Amino acid sequence: MPKKIVVALVASLIFVGVARAEVDRDLSEDLANSLTHTGDSLPAILAGGMILLGNERQEEVGWRTGDALAVTGLATVMLKKTISQGRPCNPNANEGFPSGHASTTFAFARTISEEYDDWGKLAYLWAGGVSWSRLRRDDHSFGQVLTGAAIGWYLADRSIHSRHGLLNGLIKRYSRMTLTPTQTEGTVSPTVVLWQEMW
């Protein structure tokens, strides 16, 4: 198992333990609220900052991070809409599975850790903290958080190892889609022809 995954899992388990502790509940609630709020927009802000203000290497990492965040966000929303699972705090809600905060923060951590080892460790620690905050606030179950983290990490890893990035690769691939009519027993039906392109 890669060292980075072990660090992330250990950090997550520590935060889960803290979430269950009865000591200083107000402090842990404030910390959970703060961490949750950082998970909302901080990954996108940092990726945009690297693109706009960074050197060539940082700009490349920013684009890769943005790609990973976009694909992870789309996948998370699609799963939430498809599965329609409730939340621990609201079983009637339909956007509980998977945790979007966990998926985006772990996608961010995976892309950052590829280029910056020390910053990557901090990013994984922060992603674990945001995931803990979702458990502490009772917004997600452990399974919802763990699945979100796994989805974010996996899609970011695929983005890093793809030639053009996942989103850019999909756009390139499907922008060349053409519809050609074919004649079949007196009816015209469209046939989708996709140009094969590795990405």
Beta strands, then each sheet from edge to edge (+ up, - down):
strand 1: 178-184
strand 2: 187-193
sheet 1: 1+ 2-
end
